[in-house]
Amino acid sequence: MPLFDVPGWSMPADPVPEAGSRKRKRPISDAGSETQSRIHSAEINLEKLVKKLTGKRDVGDARTNAASHSKPKPRRKTKESQPTAEVDKKSISLPMPLMKASDRATKKTKRSHDSRPPDSEEQPERSSKDLDSSSGLTGMQKNMKQKLEGARFRMLNQTLYESKSEDAQRMMQEDPTVYTEYHNGFRQQVLSWPTNPADHYVETLSSYHVNTIVADLGCGDAAIARALIPKGISVLSFDLVSHSPYVVEADICGTLPLPGSEGTEGSLSEGEAHIVDIVVFSLSLMSTNWPKSIREAWRILKPNGELKIAEVTSRFRNLENFVSLVSSIGFKLKSKDERNSHFTLFEFRKVPRRFKTSNEWDIIFSKTDTLKPCEYKRR
């Protein structure tokens, strides 16, 4: 009995195809017609492809020829090509009501504050200590400037102490900056003193009667005259150089432009034609010929006139020798004040004296070392 022989069901007798082949074989009778149809379709497809390629090439050649004759123009965007945004009627807001003038000013001020850069609040403002508005210098630069001016003042001060009055006057006349630099340094020096002798004399002389005439010899800035003249006291101020209407230019160790005389030979005398009641030397016995200024003070003072001297304490080698030298010129000591740590104050009164020869004056003038010059250490 053959395999799969089941009643009511039969298998064809054709051979079974191979398991690995999935192609459906056409009948042998249709092979020729199928081949012809494939060739025909291939020809049609080839014609379409040739037409397509030929058309593209013609268009490319035309574009190439057109580009060679004219430059390509940029394409303009028409209004139609631009997308138009649809306006939403609901998004359109109504105009804002007008603001009051005060509100607009407040808003404008607020915007001006907000427009500042954020870092401006973090940057601290430079104080007046760091920057001097008048000179444009920082605190350190101002301090260095003051030190340089102080050094310059000390050098000039020592030069004035170690030279004759006529030489010092010639130096200041030839170079006016010397006078300015010296007095600028002097003002800075005064700030470090416990008291200023000029202030002491202003306070003392303010109590004198109105008709008093004061001669301030070596006046500097004429501080005494500036303070006392408005009070009705006459002050005649003299210095080597004058840069003020209060000051008369004169060498106080020479002959002052004031009346007075030395007296007559052979008897005690107080001189004549004097007009000055008080002579003040406030730190002005500086030159090496300073005793001549004491002699000139005696000449211009009235009988019993007052001589007031304030000098740096460290300059005195011996106070008694200084008092003796001044007394030999024609004065008598009234009082001496050594309470101040920086200065010593003297008050003398003019007395009659005997006429002196030139040799006797030379002996007196040779004692200039009674006062030491102010010397400064090199720094």
C-alpha positions as CSV (number, residue, x, y, z in Angstrom):
1,M,0.0,0.0,0.0
2,P,1.5,3.2,-1.0
3,L,2.3,5.9,1.6
4,F,-0.5,8.5,2.2
5,D,-3.0,6.4,0.4
6,V,-6.1,7.6,2.3
7,P,-9.5,6.7,1.1
8,G,-11.2,9.8,-0.5
9,W,-8.0,11.7,-0.8
10,S,-5.2,11.4,-3.4
11,M,-1.8,13.1,-4.2
12,P,-0.8,14.1,-7.7
13,A,1.8,12.1,-9.4
14,D,4.0,15.1,-10.3
15,P,7.4,15.2,-8.7
16,V,7.7,17.2,-5.4
17,P,9.8,20.5,-5.8
18,E,13.0,20.9,-3.9
19,A,12.7,22.3,-0.4
20,G,15.2,25.2,-0.9
21,S,13.5,26.8,-3.9
22,R,10.6,29.3,-3.3
23,K,10.2,30.5,-6.9
24,R,7.1,29.7,-8.6
25,K,7.8,28.3,-12.0
26,R,5.7,29.3,-14.9
27,P,4.5,26.9,-17.5
28,I,7.0,26.3,-20.2
29,S,4.6,27.5,-22.8
30,D,4.5,31.0,-21.3
31,A,8.4,31.6,-21.2
32,G,8.7,33.2,-24.6
33,S,5.9,35.6,-24.2
34,E,7.2,36.7,-20.7
35,T,10.6,37.4,-22.1
36,Q,9.1,39.6,-24.9
37,S,7.0,41.6,-22.4
38,R,10.0,42.2,-20.2
39,I,12.0,43.5,-23.2
40,H,9.2,45.8,-24.2
41,S,8.8,47.3,-20.8
42,A,12.5,47.8,-20.5
43,E,12.5,49.7,-23.8
44,I,9.7,52.0,-22.6
45,N,11.5,52.6,-19.3
46,L,14.7,53.4,-21.2
47,E,12.9,55.9,-23.4
48,K,11.4,57.7,-20.4
49,L,14.8,57.8,-18.7
50,V,16.5,59.3,-21.8
51,K,13.8,61.9,-22.1
52,K,14.1,62.8,-18.5
53,L,17.9,63.1,-18.5
54,T,17.8,65.1,-21.8
55,G,15.3,67.6,-20.5
56,K,17.4,68.3,-17.3
57,R,20.5,68.8,-19.4
58,D,18.8,71.3,-21.6
59,V,17.6,73.3,-18.7
60,G,21.1,73.3,-17.1
61,D,22.7,74.5,-20.3
62,A,20.1,77.3,-20.6
63,R,20.8,78.4,-17.1
64,T,24.6,78.3,-17.7
65,N,24.3,80.5,-20.8
66,A,22.1,83.0,-19.0
67,A,24.5,83.3,-16.1
68,S,27.4,84.0,-18.5
69,H,25.6,87.0,-20.0
70,S,24.1,88.6,-16.8
71,K,24.8,88.6,-13.1
72,P,22.2,86.9,-11.0
73,K,19.8,89.3,-9.4
74,P,18.9,88.7,-5.8
75,R,15.4,87.5,-5.3
76,R,13.1,90.1,-3.9
77,K,10.9,89.2,-1.1
78,T,7.5,90.2,-2.0
79,K,4.9,91.2,0.4
80,E,2.9,88.2,-0.6
81,S,5.7,85.8,0.3
82,Q,6.0,87.3,3.8
83,P,3.8,85.6,6.3
84,T,1.3,88.0,7.6
85,A,0.6,87.7,11.3
86,E,-3.0,87.6,12.3
87,V,-3.9,90.5,14.5
88,D,-5.6,89.4,17.6
89,K,-8.1,92.1,18.5
90,K,-8.1,91.0,22.1
91,S,-4.3,91.6,22.4
92,I,-4.7,95.4,21.6
93,S,-4.8,97.3,24.8
94,L,-6.6,100.5,25.4
95,P,-4.4,103.7,25.9
96,M,-3.2,104.4,29.5
97,P,-4.7,107.4,31.3
98,L,-2.5,110.5,31.6
99,M,-0.3,110.7,34.7
100,K,-0.1,113.7,37.0
101,A,2.9,116.0,36.8
102,S,4.1,114.9,40.3
103,D,3.8,111.2,39.4
104,R,5.8,111.7,36.2
105,A,8.6,113.5,38.1
106,T,8.7,110.7,40.6
107,K,8.8,108.0,37.9
108,K,11.5,109.9,36.0
109,T,13.6,110.2,39.2
110,K,13.2,106.6,39.9
111,R,14.3,105.6,36.4
112,S,17.4,107.9,36.6
113,H,18.4,106.0,39.8
114,D,17.7,102.6,38.3
115,S,19.8,103.5,35.2
116,R,23.0,103.6,37.2
117,P,25.3,100.6,36.7
118,P,24.9,98.0,39.5
119,D,28.6,98.4,40.5
120,S,28.2,102.0,41.3
121,E,26.5,101.3,44.6
122,E,29.3,99.0,45.6
123,Q,32.1,101.5,44.9
124,P,32.7,103.6,48.0
125,E,33.1,107.3,47.5
126,R,36.6,108.7,48.3
127,S,36.5,110.9,51.4
128,S,38.1,114.3,51.7
129,K,40.8,112.6,53.7
130,D,41.8,110.5,50.7
131,L,41.5,113.3,48.2
132,D,42.0,116.9,48.6
133,S,39.4,118.8,46.5
134,S,41.5,122.0,46.2
135,S,44.9,120.4,45.2
136,G,43.7,117.1,43.7
137,L,46.1,115.1,45.9
138,T,45.4,112.0,47.9
139,G,46.1,111.9,51.6
140,M,49.4,110.1,51.1
141,Q,50.5,112.6,48.4
142,K,49.5,115.5,50.6
143,N,51.4,114.1,53.6
144,M,54.5,113.6,51.4
145,K,54.2,117.2,50.1
146,Q,54.0,118.5,53.7
147,K,57.1,116.6,54.6
148,L,59.0,118.0,51.6
149,E,57.9,121.5,52.5
150,G,59.0,120.9,56.1
151,A,62.4,119.8,55.0
152,R,62.7,122.8,52.7
153,F,61.7,125.1,55.6
154,R,64.3,123.6,58.0
155,M,67.0,124.1,55.4
156,L,66.1,127.7,54.7
157,N,65.6,128.4,58.4
158,Q,69.1,127.2,59.2
159,T,70.5,129.2,56.3
160,L,68.9,132.4,57.6
161,Y,70.3,131.7,61.1
162,E,73.8,131.2,59.8
163,S,74.0,134.3,57.5
164,K,74.0,138.0,57.9
165,S,70.7,139.9,57.5
166,E,71.8,141.7,54.3
167,D,72.8,138.4,52.7
168,A,69.4,136.9,53.6
169,Q,67.6,139.9,52.2
170,R,69.6,139.7,48.9
171,M,68.8,136.0,48.6
172,M,65.0,136.6,49.0
173,Q,65.0,139.5,46.6
174,E,66.8,137.5,43.9
175,D,64.5,134.5,44.3
176,P,61.0,135.4,45.6
177,T,60.1,131.7,46.0
178,V,62.5,131.5,49.0
179,Y,60.3,133.9,51.0
180,T,57.2,132.0,50.0
181,E,58.6,128.5,50.7
182,Y,60.0,129.7,54.0
183,H,56.7,131.1,55.3
184,N,54.7,128.2,54.0
185,G,56.9,125.9,56.0
186,F,56.7,128.2,59.0
187,R,52.9,128.0,59.0
188,Q,53.1,124.2,59.0
189,Q,55.7,124.4,61.9
190,V,53.4,126.6,64.0
191,L,50.7,123.9,63.9
192,S,52.8,121.6,65.9
193,W,53.5,124.2,68.7
194,P,51.6,124.2,71.9
195,T,51.2,128.0,71.5
196,N,52.2,130.7,69.0
197,P,54.1,133.7,70.5
198,A,52.3,135.9,68.0
199,D,49.0,134.9,69.5
200,H,50.3,135.6,73.0
201,Y,51.3,139.2,71.9
202,V,47.9,139.8,70.2
203,E,46.1,138.9,73.4
204,T,48.5,141.0,75.6
205,L,48.5,144.1,73.4
206,S,44.8,144.1,72.9
207,S,44.4,145.5,76.4
208,Y,46.6,148.6,75.6
209,H,45.1,152.0,74.9
210,V,44.1,152.9,71.3
211,N,46.9,155.4,70.6
212,T,49.6,152.8,71.3
213,I,52.1,152.4,68.4
214,V,53.8,149.0,68.1
215,A,56.7,148.1,65.9
216,D,56.8,144.4,64.9
217,L,60.4,143.7,63.7
218,G,60.7,140.5,61.7
219,C,56.9,140.3,61.3
220,G,56.6,137.5,58.8
221,D,52.9,137.4,57.7
222,A,52.1,140.4,60.0
223,A,49.7,138.4,62.1
224,I,49.9,141.0,65.0
225,A,49.1,143.9,62.7
226,R,46.1,142.1,61.1
227,A,44.7,141.4,64.5
228,L,45.4,144.7,66.3
229,I,44.8,147.4,63.6
230,P,41.1,146.7,63.5
231,K,41.0,147.4,67.3
232,G,42.6,150.8,66.8
233,I,46.1,150.0,67.7
234,S,48.8,151.1,65.2
235,V,51.2,148.4,64.2
236,L,54.2,149.1,62.0
237,S,55.5,145.8,60.5
238,F,58.9,145.3,59.0
239,D,60.6,142.3,57.3
240,L,63.2,141.5,54.7
241,V,60.7,141.2,51.9
242,S,57.2,142.6,51.6
243,H,54.3,140.6,50.0
244,S,51.6,142.3,51.9
245,P,50.3,145.9,52.4
246,Y,50.8,145.4,56.1
247,V,54.5,144.9,55.7
248,V,57.3,147.4,55.0
249,E,60.4,146.0,53.4
250,A,63.5,146.7,55.5
251,D,66.5,145.1,57.1
252,I,65.8,145.2,60.8
253,C,69.5,145.0,61.6
254,G,70.1,148.1,59.6
255,T,68.4,151.5,59.8
256,L,64.6,151.4,59.9
257,P,62.6,154.2,58.2
258,L,61.4,155.6,61.5
259,P,62.5,158.7,63.5
260,G,64.8,158.5,66.6
261,S,68.4,159.1,67.6
262,E,71.3,157.5,69.5
263,G,71.9,160.3,71.9
264,T,74.8,162.6,72.4
265,E,78.3,161.9,73.5
266,G,79.5,162.5,77.1
267,S,76.3,162.0,79.0
268,L,73.4,159.6,79.6
269,S,70.7,160.0,77.0
270,E,67.5,158.4,75.8
271,G,67.6,160.0,72.3
272,E,64.9,162.1,70.8
273,A,62.1,162.2,68.2
274,H,60.8,158.8,69.0
275,I,57.2,157.7,68.1
276,V,57.1,153.9,69.0
277,D,55.8,152.7,72.3
278,I,56.4,149.0,72.0
279,V,58.9,146.9,70.0
280,V,58.2,143.2,69.5
281,F,60.7,140.5,68.4
282,S,58.6,137.3,67.9
283,L,61.1,134.6,67.0
284,S,63.0,137.1,64.7
285,L,66.5,137.3,66.3
286,M,67.8,135.2,63.5
287,S,70.8,136.6,61.6
288,T,74.4,136.4,62.8
289,N,74.2,140.2,63.4
290,W,71.0,140.1,65.4
291,P,72.4,142.4,68.3
292,K,72.2,145.3,65.8
293,S,68.4,144.9,65.7
294,I,68.3,145.4,69.5
295,R,70.3,148.6,69.1
296,E,67.8,149.8,66.4
297,A,64.9,149.0,68.8
298,W,66.5,151.3,71.4
299,R,66.8,154.1,68.8
300,I,63.1,154.1,67.8
301,L,61.6,153.5,71.2
302,K,60.2,156.3,73.4
303,P,61.7,156.7,76.9
304,N,60.5,153.9,79.1
305,G,59.3,152.1,76.0
306,E,58.8,148.3,76.1
307,L,60.8,145.7,74.4
308,K,59.1,142.3,74.1
309,I,61.2,139.2,73.0
310,A,60.0,135.7,72.4
311,E,62.7,133.1,71.4
312,V,63.1,129.4,71.1
313,T,64.3,128.0,74.5
314,S,66.9,125.7,72.9
315,R,68.8,128.6,71.4
316,F,69.9,130.0,74.8
317,R,73.3,128.9,75.9
318,N,72.9,130.9,79.1
319,L,69.9,133.1,79.9
320,E,71.9,135.4,82.1
321,N,74.4,136.1,79.4
322,F,71.5,137.0,77.0
323,V,69.9,139.3,79.5
324,S,73.3,140.9,80.2
325,L,73.9,141.5,76.5
326,V,70.5,143.2,75.9
327,S,70.9,145.3,79.1
328,S,74.2,146.6,77.8
329,I,72.5,148.1,74.8
330,G,70.2,150.2,77.1
331,F,67.4,148.1,78.5
332,K,66.4,146.8,81.9
333,L,64.7,143.4,82.4
334,K,61.1,143.6,83.8
335,S,60.1,139.9,83.6
336,K,61.0,136.5,82.2
337,D,58.6,133.7,81.5
338,E,60.0,130.2,81.1
339,R,56.7,128.2,81.6
340,N,56.4,127.3,78.0
341,S,58.2,124.2,76.9
342,H,59.2,125.7,73.5
343,F,59.7,129.4,74.0
344,T,61.0,131.9,76.6
345,L,59.4,135.3,76.9
346,F,61.2,138.5,78.0
347,E,60.0,142.0,78.8
348,F,62.5,144.8,78.9
349,R,62.1,148.6,79.5
350,K,64.2,151.2,77.7
351,V,66.5,153.2,80.1
352,P,69.0,156.0,79.4
353,R,72.5,154.9,78.3
354,R,75.9,156.4,77.9
355,F,77.0,157.2,74.3
356,K,79.2,154.3,73.0
357,T,82.1,154.4,70.6
358,S,82.3,152.2,67.5
359,N,84.9,150.0,69.3
360,E,82.5,149.4,72.2
361,W,79.7,148.5,69.7
362,D,82.0,146.0,68.0
363,I,82.6,144.3,71.3
364,I,78.9,144.0,71.9
365,F,78.2,142.7,68.4
366,S,80.9,140.1,68.7
367,K,78.8,138.3,71.3
368,T,76.3,136.9,68.8
369,D,77.0,133.3,69.9
370,T,74.9,134.1,73.0
371,L,72.1,132.7,70.9
372,K,72.7,129.4,69.1
373,P,71.4,129.1,65.5
374,C,68.6,126.5,65.0
375,E,70.3,123.5,63.5
376,Y,68.5,120.4,62.2
377,K,69.7,116.9,61.9
378,R,70.1,115.4,58.4
379,R,67.3,113.0,57.7
